[in-house]
Amino acid sequence: MRHRCFRPARRRVIGALSAGLLATVGLALPAVAQPAHPAEGTSPASAPGAAPGDGLALTPPMGFNNWNSTHCRAEFNEAMVKGIADIFVAKGLKDAGYQYVNLDDCWALPQRDANGKLVPDPVRFPNGIKAVADYVHAKGLKIGIYTSAGTKTCNSAGFPGGLGHEKSDAQQFADWGIDYLKYDNCNNQGVDAKQRYRTMRDALKAATETTGRPIVYSICEWGQNKPWEWAGEVGHLWRTTGDISDSWGSMLSIAKQNLPLAKYAGPGHWNDPDMLEVGNGGMTATEYRSHFSLWSIMAAPLLIGTDLRKANAETYEILGNHEVIAVDQDPLGKQGTVVSSEGGRWVIAKEMADGSRAIALFNETDRPQHIATTATGVGLPRATAYRLRDLWSHKDYNTAGAISATVPAHGTVLYRASADTRWASYPPAAELGLDGTALTEAGAAAKIDTTLTDLGRTPAQQVSVRLTGPDGWQIKATSPTRSASLPSGSKLATRWQVTAPAGAAPGAYDLTVSADYRSPGGDKAAARLVSAVHVVVAPPSGSSYASDLPWLSALNGWGPVEKNTSVGENEAGDGHPLTLGGTSYDKGLGVHAPSEVTYYTGGRCSRFTAQVGVDDEEGTAGTVGFEVWADDTKVASSKTLTNADPATALDAAIGGAKTVRLVVTDGGDDVTSDHGDWADAAFTC
């Protein structure tokens, strides 16, 4: 499948293991300054390339874009745009820093007028674009618009692009009062990207000179020509990746592509990993908090991509978190850098203008993970103790230097740490940890170990820990749950026996670890960690097709994993017959890289077999690799396969493994058209 700028229908990913399981860790961190846009004279941070130097976008742009929620549907119209502007004011988003209300594709008629001018769609925008701009401006907000650096935009209806019309279009935008232009990359006729984008830059500059209307310039070039190396002197932000979709796999892939580019970002010139998906329904609340945390610590533009008229309170809570926004909008303008990343455990740190550090502890895996760093490890000076503030729980703690948390699956703990002389006035930070099997069969007892570790310089006193689960579950502590005092660095370890009811249905169930304690001064403090245990059923004896068995989890690059069809990239059931090299298969799995499907085998299965390859429906496109993992060991893999390769047989010995993961990786040419088939996939048990 092509880049989103080609406007295929939106696609979602199934994340069965994480769906609805986890809340963020309830550990600590301090009050931070509200987001503020720096004065226009603020000096940009050093970075390769010269920023335009016009005083625009000195912090990453914040606002709204309709595409992720409406695409080209009729609901995108004047009433929607005005309604979003109203909501910005009424819901406090304007006060939180959101400024731009941006129109994406489909706002114009397919044909220009006799004078070569763009014509707003009279059904969608009966009063024209200028009237809408005037309405948005009257709210104290700004407005953006979209076109493409090609002969047509990305929508299949073929709306007019800006290639060859740059001066006229830029002047028209400025005359309408446009404040922001997103300039896409479709139908570019093979014209050099630098030439196309520089031509519009010059046209915008000329239009600004004649109208006094400065326009923020967003280069949507998809990262194809490494715009971070040259676009700093052309525009204010540039896309670093292909398009985001409302899925964990898509968001994670894009974050990983954008993170290494930190040195290119700074005031007036930003890496853009695409718009936000928060609130669109394809991810859990935990995953959306990770999405928002990662975009903020990466100093990414924050463009809301959900229809705020339909958003729930949780979406507003995420999008309106002033302390997280302050990380994104910090006037120093540094993008966070990776301190460590091992086994899916990420530490990302961002230097702040006040000398503090924002630290994201990000867990990309499907199980809770202990993730740790230190105050000096993220660049703070040596000190007796530090202030640590949790930007999601909005609480302050002291730490002796350790910065750590047991982070839920797909979760992010976002801290702000500083060498604060008032550290002793805050209670000690404490980390709740959980270890033990995340899998149990109904009626069987599982062992769970919990720990509460004092990270502070001061002791934690009157400590108590408890573990709770669903109704009907038996949970029994087999070691102490209380301690009179935990000195700095010490821990309370507790073992629990957890038994699911004999009739428990397969699926995920929440377990909650909670702790209460007091500071030496008597102040109350608490910690909380929600994790999950999965009730599972082992495959039957004999040979079973994978598509006939329940999977434990399924993650997919585009659309849900499909049983017995190719991946359709949109909703479940929209695929086609599995076909490799002209041969169709009745049984198997259809996926899109990057993909990972996990099965519980309980040590009862000996072999997994499949015919694998790129589905014929993708023609000559698509490159993928197939891997079979038994627990944490890779036991079989293919070479990188293309559509030109015949079906390849995989035969993996999986004896003794409790879980088997079927992994499909991108072959190295971006996740485009990577339709992988696990044909005739079967377990022998």
NUFIZA-850024 format. One record per residue (C-alpha): residue in one letter; x, y, z. Coordinates in steps of 0.2 Angstrom, whole numbers, plus 2048, in hexadecimal, padded with zeros to 3 digits. Layout:
BEGIN
aXYZ;...
***
This chain:
BEGIN
m800800800;r8068117FC;h809820807;r7F9828810;c7FC837805;f7F582C7F7;r7E582C802;p7E081A804;a7D3817811;r7D9817823;r7DF80782A;r7DF7FF83C;v7EA7F3845;i7E47E5851;g7EE7E5861;a7E57D786A;l7F27D5878;s7F27E787D;a7E07EC879;g7D87F4888;l7E57EC894;l7EF7F989C;a7EF80A8A4;t7FF8148A6;v80A8128B5;g80481D8C4;l8158228C9;a81B8348CC;l8228458C5;p82185C8C7;a81786B8C1;v81E8718B1;a81C8818A8;q80D88389D;p81188288A;a815893883;h81A899872;p82B8A2873;a82D8B386D;e8318B585B;g8438BA85E;t8478AA866;s8578A385F;p855892856;a85F88385D;s86D87E852;a869871845;p86F86C833;g868878826;a86288A829;a85088D82F;p846899825;g8498A6833;d8388AE831;g8338AB844;l82689E840;a82488D848;l831891856;t82888385F;p820874856;p80F87984F;m800873858;g7EE872852;f7E2866848;n7E185E837;n7D2855831;w7D9847826;n7DC839833;s7CA83A839;t7C083F829;h7CA83C81A;c7C084380B;r7AF83F812;a7A184B811;e7A384F824;f7B2859820;n7AA86A81D;e7A987C823;a79E877832;m7AB86B838;v7BA877836;k7B0885840;g7AB87884D;i7BD873850;a7C1885853;d7B388785F;i7B9877868;f7CB87E869;v7C588C873;a7B788487D;k7C1875883;g7D187E887;l7DB877879;k7DF889873;d7E688D884;a7F087D884;g7F9883874;y7EF87D866;q7EE88A858;y7EC883847;v7DB87D83F;n7E187482F;l7D886F820;d7DF85F817;d7DB859805;c7CA85A7FD;w7C686C801;a7C68717EF;l7BD86D7DF;p7C68627D2;q7C886F7C6;r7D08817C7;d7C68907C0;a7C98987B0;n7D68A37B8;g7E08947BE;k7DA8977D0;l7D588A7DD;v7C38897E1;p7BC8847F2;d7AF8767F1;p79F8807F2;v7968717FB;r7A386F809;f7A888180A;p79988C804;n7A089C80B;g7B1899804;i7C289680D;k7C58A9812;a7B48A981C;v7BA899825;a7CB8A1828;d7C38B182F;y7B98A683B;v7C889D841;h7D28AD843;a7C48B584D;k7C68A785A;g7D88AC85C;l7DE89D852;k7E7899841;i7E288F832;g7EB884826;i7E887C815;y7EE86E80A;t7F486B7F9;s8018607F0;a8128647E8;g80B85B7D8;t7FF85D7CB;k7F18567D6;t7EF8537E8;c7EF8417F0;n7DC83E7EF;s7D78327E1;a7CA8407DC;g7D984A7D5;f7D785B7DD;p7E38687D6;g7F58687DD;g8018767DE;l80F8717D1;g81087F7C4;h80488A7CE;e80E88E7DD;k80E8A17DC;s7FB8A27D8;d7F78957E6;a80289D7F3;q7FA8AE7F0;q7E98A77F1;f7ED89F801;a7F48AF808;d7E58B9802;w7D98AD80B;g7E38AF81B;i7EB89E81C;d7F889C829;y7FF88A826;l801880816;k80386D815;y80C869805;d80A857800;n81484C7F3;c8088447E8;n8088447D5;n81984D7D5;q81D8487C3;g82F8447C8;v8348567CB;d8428577D8;a83B8597E9;k8478677EE;q8428717DF;r82F86E7E2;y82F8737F4;r83B8827F2;t8308897E4;m8218897F0;r82C8907FE;d83089F7F3;a81E8A17EE;l8188A1800;k8268AE804;a8208B97F6;a80E8B87FB;t8138BC80D;e81B8CC806;t80C8D27FD;t7FF8CE80A;g8098CE81B;r8028BC81E;p8108B0824;i80C89E820;v81488F82A;y81A88381C;s81887081F;i821865813;c818855811;e82684C807;w82583B811;g83783B815;q83B834803;n849840800;k850842812;p848853814;w850855825;e86085881C;w85A866811;a84986C816;g84E877824;e851885819;v84188280F;g83387F81B;h82F87F82E;l82B86C82F;w82D85D824;r82684C825;t83383F829;t82982F825;g81B82781C;d80982A822;i803825833;s7F481A836;d7E9818846;s7F380884C;w800804858;g80C7FC84A;s80B80C840;m80E81884E;l81C80E854;s82580C843;i82381F840;a82A823851;k83981884E;q83D82183E;n83B832845;l845830855;p85782F84D;l854840844;a85584B854;k86485584F;y85A85D840;a84C86484B;g84C875853;p842885854;g83B889843;h83F87883B;w837868842;n83785683E;d82585183A;p82083E83E;d80E842838;m7FE847841;l7F7840851;e7EB831851;v7E6833863;g7D3830865;n7D0827855;g7CD81685D;g7DA80B855;m7E580B865;t7E280A878;a7E3818884;t7F4812889;e7FA812877;y7F3823874;r7FD82A883;s80D82287C;h80982A86B;f80683B873;s81583A87F;l821834870;w81B842865;s81E84F873;i82F849878;m834849865;a82F85B864;a823856856;p81586184F;l80585C859;l7F785C84D;i7E7854854;g7E0848847;t7D0843850;d7BF84B84E;l7BE85585E;r7AB85685C;k7AA844860;a7B984286C;n7B783B87E;a7BE84188E;e7CD83688D;t7D283D87C;y7D184F883;e7DB84A892;i7E9843887;l7E985187B;g7E785F888;n7F5859894;h7FE86A897;e80D86289E;v810856890;i80D864883;a81A86F88D;v827861888;d822863876;q821876876;d831879880;p83A889879;l84B881878;g84487786A;k84E86786C;q847856866;g849848872;t85783C86F;v858829873;v862825882;s860813881;s855806878;e8577F487B;g84A7E687A;g83C7F2877;r8407FD886;w84380F881;v84A81D88B;i84982E882;a84E83E889;k84C850884;e85585F88B;m84A86D891;a84C880891;d84C8818A4;g85A8748A5;s84E8668AA;r84C8568A0;a83D84E899;i83F83B899;a83482E890;l83581C896;f82C813888;n827801887;e8247FB875;t8227E987B;d8127DF87F;r8167DC891;p81B7E88A0;q82D7ED8A0;h8397F48AC;i8418038A4;a84F80D8AC;t85B81B8AB;t8638288B6;a86383B8B9;t87583D8B3;g8728308A5;v86583C89D;g87184B89F;l86D8538B0;p87B8588BC;r87F84E8CB;a8758528DA;t87084B8EB;a85E8488E4;y85384E8D7;r8418538D4;l8378468C9;r82684B8C2;d81A83E8B9;l8128488AB;w80383D8AA;s7FF83B8BC;h80584D8C0;k80E8488D0;d81F84D8D7;y82C8418DF;n83E8418E4;t84B8358DD;a85C8318E3;g8618318D0;a8578218CA;i84A8258BC;s8418158B9;a83080D8B8;t8277FD8B4;v81F8028A4;p80F7FA89E;a80E7F188D;h80E7FF87F;g80F80C88D;t81A81B890;v81E8238A1;l82383689E;y82D83E8AB;r83584F8AD;a84484F8B8;s84E85E8BF;a85C8618CC;d85086A8D8;t85686F8E9;r84486C8F0;w84585A8ED;a8438558FF;s83185D8FF;y82B84F8F3;p82883D8F8;p8348308F2;a8308298E0;a82C8168E1;e82C80A8D3;l81F7FC8D2;g8257EC8C9;l81C7DC8C4;d8247CC8BE;g81D7BB8BA;t8137B28AD;a8077BD8A3;l7FF7AD89D;t7F47A08A6;e7E87938A2;a7D77938AB;g7D778B8BC;a7EA78B8BD;a7F47958CA;a8017A28C4;k80F7A98CE;i8117BC8CD;d81F7C68D6;t81D7D98DA;t8297E58E0;l8297F78E7;t8397FF8E6;d83D8108EE;l84681B8E1;g84782A8ED;r8548318F8;t848830906;p84082090D;a82F81A909;q825817919;q81680D91E;v81680390D;s8097F8908;v8067EF8F7;r7F77E68F0;l7F27DC8E1;t7E07DB8DA;g7D87D38CB;p7C77D08C4;d7B97C88CE;g7BA7B68D0;w7CD7B58CF;q7D77AF8DE;i7E57BA8E3;k7F07B58F3;a8007BD8F9;t80D7B08FE;s8197BC905;p8187CD90F;t80E7DC907;r8147E9914;s8237F291A;a8267FF928;s83380791E;l83C80690D;p84D80F90D;s8538178FD;g8578098F0;s84E7FB8F9;k83F7F18F4;l8307E88FB;a82E7D78F1;t81E7CE8F2;r8197BD8EA;w8077BA8E5;q7FD7AB8DF;v7F07AF8D2;t7E37A38CC;a7D77A68BE;p7C679E8C0;a7C478D8B8;g7B77948AC;a7C07A38A7;a7BF7A7895;p7CF7AA88B;g7D47BC88A;a7DD7C9894;y7D97CE8A6;d7E07DD8AF;l7EA7DB8BF;t7ED7EB8C9;v7FC7ED8D5;s7FA7FC8E1;a8058038EE;d8038108FC;y811818906;r81682890F;s82483390E;p82F83791E;g824846921;g81483C920;d80E84190F;k804833906;a80A82C8F6;a80481E8EB;a8098148DC;r7FF8098D0;l8037FD8C2;v7F57F58B7;s7FB7E58AD;a7F37D78A5;v7F27C48A7;h7EC7BA898;v7E17AA89A;v7E679F88C;v7E278E884;a7EF78387D;p7ED77C86B;p7E576B869;s7F075C865;g7F4758853;s7F5765845;s7EB775845;y7EB784839;a7F1794841;s7E179D83A;d7D6791844;l7DF795854;p7DC7A485F;w7EC7AF85F;l7F27B786F;s7F67C8867;a7F77CF855;l7FF7DF84F;n7FF7E483D;g8067F2833;w7F67F682A;g7E57F082E;p7E17E0838;v7EA7CF836;e7DE7C582B;k7DA7B382D;n7D97A981C;t7DB7B8811;s7E87C580D;v7E87D5817;g7DC7E2811;e7E47F181A;n7D37F8820;e7C67EF82A;a7C67DC82E;g7C07D1820;d7C57DC812;g7D37D180B;h7D47C57FC;p7D97B37FA;l7EB7AF800;t7F57AE7F0;l8077AA7EE;g80F7A77DC;g7FE7A47D5;t7F97977E2;s7EA79B7ED;y7E97947FF;d7DA792809;k7E279381A;g7EF79F821;l7F17B1828;g7F27C181E;v7FD7CF825;h8067DF821;a8177E3827;p81C7E7835;s8117D983C;e8127CD84B;v8057C0850;t8087B6860;y8017A5864;y80079C875;t80778A873;g80A786885;g81977B882;r80E76E879;c812771867;s82276B85D;r82177384C;f81A781842;t81A78182F;a81478E822;q816794810;v81B7A6810;g81D7B4804;v8167C57FD;d8047C37F7;d8017C47E4;e7F57D27E6;e8047DF7E9;g80B7DC7D7;t81E7E07D7;a81D7EA7E8;g8207E47F9;t8307DD802;v82E7D3812;g8377C781E;f82F7B9828;e8357B3839;v82F7A6845;w8337A9858;a83179B865;d8307A5875;d83F7B1874;t8497A6867;k8487A8854;v84679784D;a84379A83B;s8437A882E;s8437AC81C;k84D7B7811;t8467C880C;l8387C3800;t8307CD7F1;n8217C97E6;a82E7C17DA;d8327B37E6;p8287A37E7;a82079D7F7;t82D799803;a82B78B810;l82F78E822;d83077F82E;a834784840;a83777984F;i82E78185E;g82F77386B;g82D77987D;a82878B878;k81A793882;t8177A0874;v81A7A1862;r81C7B1859;l8197B3846;v8237C3841;v8237CB830;t8307D982D;d8317E7820;g83E7E2813;g8477F3814;d83D7FE807;d830805813;v8207FD818;t8187FF807;s80E7F07FF;d8157E480C;h8077D780B;g80E7C8813;d8057B7813;w8077A981F;a7FF79C814;d7FB78A81B;a80279082C;a800782838;f80577B849;t80976984D;c805766860;
***
